[in-house]
């Protein structure tokens, strides 16, 4: 059974840091490109970062460049999103998405709330 399970979200103060994890099972994780998306209340889902099969990370959202970094551990079948300098506008549900050709899997998301 294919599963992507995000964790690590929670309430954090502005300026704080969090590391999100996405644990995969049920498919050949190492061959999949992983995407981190987020969706803030009332807004469309936004692509945050892309992590390729070798672990290279590209941060796509201008609003998080220099603050967020993606990585992966293929041995642990886990991908990470390290977030620092968090701002209230980073508040969103964060999702991981795994893709390989036509295969496309989503997790259920983890909520990040940035508030004092």
C-alpha positions as CSV (number, residue, x, y, z in Angstrom):
1,X,0.0,0.0,0.0
2,X,1.4,3.4,-1.1
3,X,1.7,5.9,1.8
4,X,3.2,9.3,2.2
5,X,3.0,10.5,5.8
6,X,4.0,14.0,6.7
7,X,5.0,15.0,10.2
8,X,6.8,17.8,12.1
9,X,4.2,20.5,11.8
10,X,3.0,22.5,14.7
11,X,2.8,25.9,16.3
12,X,6.0,28.0,16.1
13,X,6.8,31.6,16.8
14,X,7.8,34.0,14.1
15,X,11.5,33.6,13.4
16,X,11.5,30.0,14.5
17,X,12.4,26.8,12.7
18,X,10.8,23.5,11.9
19,X,11.8,20.5,10.0
20,X,9.0,18.6,8.2
21,X,9.4,15.0,7.3
22,X,7.6,12.9,4.8
23,X,8.0,9.1,5.2
24,X,7.2,7.0,2.2
25,X,6.3,3.3,1.8
26,X,4.8,1.0,-0.7
27,X,6.8,2.2,-3.8
28,X,10.4,2.5,-5.0
29,X,11.0,5.8,-3.2
30,X,14.5,6.4,-4.7
31,X,13.2,6.7,-8.2
32,X,10.6,9.4,-7.4
33,X,11.0,13.1,-7.5
34,X,9.5,14.7,-4.4
35,X,7.6,17.9,-4.3
36,X,6.7,20.0,-1.3
37,X,3.6,22.0,-1.6
38,X,1.7,24.2,0.8
39,X,-1.8,25.6,0.9
40,X,-2.7,28.5,3.1
41,X,-6.3,29.1,4.2
42,X,-8.3,30.6,1.3
43,X,-5.4,30.3,-1.2
44,X,-4.3,27.9,-3.9
45,X,-1.8,25.2,-3.4
46,X,1.7,26.5,-4.0
47,X,4.8,24.6,-5.0
48,X,7.5,25.2,-2.4
49,X,10.4,22.9,-3.3
50,X,11.5,20.1,-5.5
51,X,13.9,17.3,-4.4
52,X,15.3,15.2,-7.2
53,X,16.3,11.6,-6.9
54,X,19.9,12.4,-6.0
55,X,18.8,14.7,-3.2
56,X,19.3,18.0,-5.0
57,X,16.9,20.6,-3.9
58,X,15.3,23.5,-5.8
59,X,13.2,26.0,-3.9
60,X,10.6,27.3,-6.2
61,X,8.7,29.8,-4.2
62,X,10.4,33.2,-4.1
63,X,8.9,33.9,-0.7
64,X,10.9,31.1,0.9
65,X,14.2,31.2,-0.9
66,X,17.0,31.4,1.5
67,X,14.8,30.2,4.3
68,X,13.7,26.7,3.2
69,X,15.8,23.7,2.1
70,X,14.7,20.3,0.9
71,X,16.6,17.1,1.3
72,X,16.1,13.4,1.3
73,X,17.4,10.1,2.7
74,X,16.7,7.4,0.3
75,X,17.9,4.7,2.8
76,X,15.2,5.9,5.2
77,X,12.7,6.6,2.4
78,X,12.2,10.0,3.9
79,X,12.2,13.5,2.5
80,X,12.6,16.7,4.6
81,X,11.8,20.3,4.4
82,X,14.0,22.4,6.7
83,X,12.3,25.8,7.4
84,X,13.9,28.7,9.2
85,X,13.1,32.3,9.7
86,X,9.4,31.4,9.7
87,X,6.9,34.1,9.1
88,X,3.1,34.2,9.8
89,X,2.5,34.0,6.0
90,X,4.2,30.6,6.1
91,X,1.2,29.3,7.9
92,X,-0.3,26.5,5.8
93,X,-0.8,22.8,5.4
94,X,2.3,21.4,3.9
95,X,2.1,18.4,1.6
96,X,4.6,16.1,0.0
97,X,4.0,14.7,-3.5
98,X,5.9,11.9,-5.1
99,X,6.0,11.5,-8.9
100,X,7.5,9.1,-11.4
101,X,6.2,9.2,-14.9
102,X,2.4,8.7,-14.5
103,X,2.6,7.7,-10.8
104,X,1.6,10.5,-8.6
105,X,1.1,10.1,-4.8
106,X,0.1,12.6,-2.1
107,X,0.3,12.7,1.6
108,X,-2.5,14.1,3.8
109,X,-0.4,17.1,4.9
110,X,0.9,18.6,8.1
111,X,-0.2,21.9,9.5
112,X,2.3,24.6,10.2
113,X,1.1,27.6,12.2
114,X,3.4,30.6,12.7
115,X,2.1,32.9,15.4
116,X,3.1,34.6,18.5
